[in-house]
Amino acid sequence: ALHNALRHADAERVDVSVERRGPGAVLRISDDGTGFDPAAVGRAGRHLGLVSMRDRASGVGGTLTVDSLPGKGTTIELEVPGG
């Protein structure tokens, strides 16, 4: 997510936070960059970075949420269970 923000988003600011949530944790990476339409990415059949992030999240039993709008930046949130 950091690589994507730095390489593609033309962001001026990228924030990274980690917080405990019950026995698990949440990693959040937000940028103020160009953003994109996540639904269009799925239809384009490209953006292996997002596919790879989802696969890795699933591999540790976590969930990945992508919140983005063109011109409004992007927030990627990874929630992983504890234990």
Secondary structure, 3 states (H helix, E strand, C coil): CHHHHHHHCCCCCEEEEEEEECCEEEEEEEECCCCCCHHHHHHHCCCHHHHHHHHHHHHCCCEEEEEECCCCCEEEEEEECCC
